[in-house]
Amino acid sequence: MLRAGARLIKSLKRAFTREDGSATIEFVILFPAILTLFFSAFEVSIYLTRSVLLDRALDLNVRLLRLGTLAPATQDELKRRVCNDALIFKDCPNAISIELTEVSTQTWALPQGNVACIDRDADVQPAVDFNFGRRNEIMLVRACAVLDPFFGTTPLVMDLPLDATGGYAVVAASTFVNEP
């Protein structure tokens, strides 16, 4: 009887000191954290790419505004050209808003508040100031594109401000002086 008890204790001791599966437990604990870090890094890179592309597209077209060679000189044409140069924006004409306002050289007062972005939930979009200005006036151009995150869960981890439809805003701004 003592031998059977000793064997039982010995086999239980062996079972509790085995190291099989210890890597699996570490993997199960660490994998979600590593995956979250990867998805967040990827989302940040997509956000940064979109921001750089919007900046570039706006700068390319601000040159046309500055020289007065945008033809036809309309808000829709400027939006169309920015969308063509932005490259990877899904449904760009319906996702982007562009405002063009004069900066007074007397007060140097910039427009108050945030740039007006598209409200994808509303039937009527917010009004934006769009004034091409006159010769030698300083103009401020601001663009806002509301885009969907690449992964649905990463904005929660990154604490991005989302609108009611789950999109985040990518904003770019530029200034120029109308050529004489």
Secondary structure, DSSP 8 states (H G I E B T S, - for coil): -HHHHHHHHHHHHHHHH--TTHHHHHHHHHHHHHHHHHHHHHHHHHHHHHHHHHHHHHHHHHHHHHHT--SS-SHHHHHHHHHHHH-S-TTHHHHEEEEEEEE-TTT-----SS-----TT-SS-----B----TT-EEEEEEEEEE--SSSSHHHHHT----TTS-EEEEEEEEEE---
